[in-house]
Amino acid sequence: MTNVLTDARSIRIKGRSFLAVMLSPDLPIDDWLIRLDDLAARSAGFFLGRPVVLDLTDLQIDRPQLKDLIAELAKRNVSIMGIEGARPSILGSGMPPALKGGRSVSDIEVPAKESVDTPVKPAAAEARPAMQSIVIREPVRSGQSVIFPEGDVTVIGSVASGAEVIAGGSVHIYGALRGRAMAGSIGNASARIFCRKLEAELVAIDGIYKMAEDMAPNLRGQAVQLWLEDDAIKAEKLI
């Protein structure tokens, strides 16, 4: 019996672009993974929910090594959305798809780790370097990232759902926070987050996270400040 298609409605297919991080490993892979762990430790939440493309251009590895690399990245909560520059012979079933034609954007710089030989002063006499700050004079739109490890970030506008602001110091948002805000990203427990209207997907301070569903309902839509206390994020309304 022949089935006749009577529903003539079309299938809607849309195109959409996303900003992804490109990881370019080098050999030996074990040493590269150690450096990646160091980056993640100094920039808490850097890879959280972020699309990542693996660039294998000129990297001489075989299929078993690639599978091991993808598995090691998965252990670190780094989800690979695609692979660029790989020889077709090393790709296979169950691996991320091959990608090509991506456009480069400016590199993301992460400050180098301080030398372990640097003398440590007593806490009472510790002198922290003066924090810098930047001001973003327009809204941060979905898919955009503002990353400033050197100090505070102030946004004169809103942060859309799907956008993120990552600061080494505090985050000030003079509008609605609907995306993600991460303060104290390289180790600053005194950093705070301020926003005119709290509707965040995620907030983080010094690597401690709070998701939207964990926030008090009475704070939603309110002007709020958030800070870290006893390894937990606290929040209160701004008067």
C-alpha positions as CSV (number, residue, x, y, z in Angstrom):
1,M,0.0,0.0,0.0
2,T,1.3,3.5,-0.9
3,N,1.2,6.1,1.8
4,V,0.2,9.5,0.4
5,L,1.6,12.6,2.1
6,T,-1.4,14.9,2.6
7,D,0.2,17.5,4.9
8,A,1.9,20.1,2.7
9,R,3.3,22.1,5.5
10,S,7.1,22.8,5.0
11,I,9.9,22.2,7.5
12,R,11.4,25.4,8.7
13,I,15.2,25.4,8.7
14,K,17.1,28.4,10.1
15,G,20.7,29.4,10.0
16,R,22.3,30.8,13.1
17,S,26.0,31.5,14.0
18,F,27.6,31.0,17.4
19,L,30.8,32.3,18.9
20,A,33.0,29.3,19.8
21,V,36.4,28.9,21.4
22,M,39.1,27.2,19.3
23,L,41.4,24.9,21.2
24,S,44.7,24.0,19.4
25,P,46.5,21.3,21.2
26,D,50.1,20.5,20.7
27,L,52.4,17.6,21.4
28,P,53.0,16.0,23.8
29,I,49.2,15.9,24.6
30,D,49.8,15.1,28.3
31,D,51.8,18.3,28.8
32,W,49.2,20.3,26.9
33,L,46.4,19.0,29.1
34,I,48.4,20.1,32.2
35,R,48.5,23.6,30.8
36,L,44.8,23.5,30.0
37,D,44.1,22.4,33.6
38,D,46.1,25.4,34.8
39,L,44.1,27.8,32.6
40,A,40.8,26.3,33.9
41,A,42.1,26.7,37.5
42,R,42.9,30.4,37.0
43,S,39.7,31.2,35.1
44,A,37.0,29.4,36.8
45,G,34.0,28.7,34.6
46,F,35.8,29.5,31.4
47,F,34.6,26.5,29.6
48,L,31.2,26.2,31.3
49,G,28.5,25.9,28.6
50,R,30.9,27.4,26.0
51,P,30.9,25.8,22.5
52,V,34.5,24.5,21.7
53,V,36.0,23.6,18.4
54,L,39.1,21.4,18.3
55,D,41.8,22.6,15.8
56,L,44.0,19.7,14.7
57,T,45.7,21.5,11.9
58,D,49.3,20.1,11.5
59,L,48.9,18.0,14.6
60,Q,50.2,14.5,13.9
61,I,47.9,12.1,15.9
62,D,46.0,9.0,15.0
63,R,42.4,8.0,15.6
64,P,43.0,6.3,19.0
65,Q,45.0,9.3,20.2
66,L,42.1,11.6,19.1
67,K,39.5,9.5,20.9
68,D,41.7,9.6,24.1
69,L,42.0,13.4,23.7
70,I,38.2,13.9,23.3
71,A,37.7,11.6,26.4
72,E,40.2,13.6,28.5
73,L,38.4,16.9,27.5
74,A,35.0,15.4,28.4
75,K,36.4,14.6,31.9
76,R,37.1,18.3,32.2
77,N,33.6,19.3,31.1
78,V,34.9,20.6,27.8
79,S,32.4,19.6,25.1
80,I,33.7,19.5,21.6
81,M,31.1,20.7,19.0
82,G,33.3,20.1,16.0
83,I,36.8,19.3,14.7
84,E,38.7,21.5,12.2
85,G,41.8,20.7,10.3
86,A,41.8,16.9,10.9
87,R,42.7,14.3,8.3
88,P,39.5,12.5,7.2
89,S,41.2,9.1,8.0
90,I,41.3,9.8,11.7
91,L,37.6,10.9,12.1
92,G,34.9,8.3,12.6
93,S,31.6,7.3,14.0
94,G,30.8,8.8,17.4
95,M,33.2,11.7,17.0
96,P,32.3,15.4,16.7
97,P,31.7,16.4,13.0
98,A,34.4,17.9,10.8
99,L,34.1,21.7,10.4
100,K,35.6,24.2,8.0
101,G,35.2,27.8,7.0
102,G,35.1,29.3,10.4
103,R,36.1,33.0,10.7
104,S,38.8,33.9,13.2
105,V,38.2,36.5,15.9
106,S,40.6,38.1,18.4
107,D,42.4,35.7,20.6
108,I,41.4,35.4,24.3
109,E,44.3,36.2,26.6
110,V,44.6,34.6,30.0
111,P,47.2,36.1,32.3
112,A,50.2,33.9,33.0
113,K,50.5,32.1,36.3
114,E,52.7,33.7,38.9
115,S,56.0,32.0,39.5
116,V,56.1,29.6,42.4
117,D,59.3,31.2,43.6
118,T,57.6,34.5,44.3
119,P,57.9,35.2,48.0
120,V,54.5,35.4,49.8
121,K,54.0,38.2,52.3
122,P,52.0,37.7,55.5
123,A,48.3,38.2,55.0
124,A,48.2,41.4,57.0
125,A,50.9,43.0,54.8
126,E,49.8,41.6,51.5
127,A,49.6,44.3,48.8
128,R,47.2,43.5,46.0
129,P,47.9,45.3,42.6
130,A,45.5,48.0,41.7
131,M,42.5,46.7,39.8
132,Q,41.7,48.1,36.5
133,S,38.2,48.5,35.0
134,I,36.5,48.7,31.7
135,V,33.1,50.2,30.8
136,I,30.9,48.6,28.1
137,R,28.6,51.4,26.8
138,E,26.1,49.1,24.9
139,P,24.1,46.0,25.7
140,V,25.9,42.6,25.6
141,R,23.9,40.6,23.1
142,S,23.2,36.9,23.0
143,G,26.3,34.9,22.0
144,Q,28.7,37.7,23.0
145,S,31.3,37.4,25.7
146,V,33.1,40.1,27.7
147,I,36.2,38.7,29.3
148,F,38.4,41.1,31.4
149,P,40.6,39.2,33.9
150,E,42.4,42.4,34.9
151,G,39.6,44.0,37.0
152,D,36.0,45.2,37.1
153,V,33.5,45.3,34.3
154,T,30.7,47.8,34.1
155,V,28.0,47.4,31.5
156,I,25.8,50.4,30.7
157,G,22.9,48.3,29.5
158,S,21.6,44.8,29.8
159,V,23.3,41.4,29.4
160,A,21.1,39.2,27.2
161,S,20.2,35.5,27.7
162,G,23.1,33.5,26.1
163,A,25.6,36.3,26.7
164,E,28.3,36.4,29.5
165,V,30.5,38.8,31.4
166,I,33.6,37.4,33.1
167,A,35.7,39.8,35.3
168,G,38.7,39.3,37.5
169,G,37.1,41.9,39.8
170,S,33.5,42.9,40.3
171,V,30.7,43.0,37.7
172,H,28.3,46.1,37.5
173,I,25.3,45.9,35.2
174,Y,23.1,48.9,34.9
175,G,20.3,47.0,33.3
176,A,18.9,43.5,33.3
177,L,21.2,40.5,33.8
178,R,19.6,37.7,31.8
179,G,22.8,35.9,30.8
180,R,25.8,34.8,32.9
181,A,28.0,37.0,35.2
182,M,31.2,35.6,36.7
183,A,33.2,37.9,39.1
184,G,36.5,37.1,40.7
185,S,37.3,34.8,37.8
186,I,41.0,34.3,38.6
187,G,40.8,34.2,42.3
188,N,39.1,37.1,44.1
189,A,36.7,36.2,46.9
190,S,35.9,39.8,47.6
191,A,34.5,40.5,44.2
192,R,30.8,41.3,43.9
193,I,28.0,41.3,41.3
194,F,25.6,44.2,41.0
195,C,22.7,44.5,38.6
196,R,19.6,46.6,38.2
197,K,17.4,43.6,37.4
198,L,18.3,40.0,38.3
199,E,17.1,37.4,35.7
200,A,20.4,35.6,35.4
201,E,21.0,32.1,34.0
202,L,24.1,31.8,36.2
203,V,26.2,33.8,38.5
204,A,29.6,32.9,39.9
205,I,32.1,34.5,42.3
206,D,35.6,33.0,42.7
207,G,34.5,29.7,41.1
208,I,31.4,29.3,43.3
209,Y,28.3,29.0,41.1
210,K,24.6,29.5,41.5
211,M,22.1,28.6,38.8
212,A,18.8,30.4,38.0
213,E,16.7,27.7,39.7
214,D,18.8,28.1,42.9
215,M,18.1,31.8,43.3
216,A,15.5,33.1,45.7
217,P,12.2,33.8,43.8
218,N,11.7,37.1,45.7
219,L,15.0,38.4,44.1
220,R,14.0,37.8,40.5
221,G,13.5,41.0,38.6
222,Q,14.9,43.1,41.5
223,A,18.0,45.3,41.9
224,V,20.4,43.0,43.6
225,Q,24.0,42.7,44.9
226,L,25.7,39.3,45.3
227,W,28.8,38.4,47.3
228,L,30.7,35.4,48.6
229,E,30.4,34.3,52.2
230,D,31.6,31.0,53.7
231,D,31.9,29.5,50.2
232,A,28.3,30.3,49.3
233,I,26.9,33.1,47.2
234,K,24.7,35.5,49.2
235,A,22.3,38.0,47.7
236,E,20.2,40.9,48.9
237,K,18.1,43.7,47.3
238,L,19.7,47.0,46.7
239,I,17.9,49.9,48.3
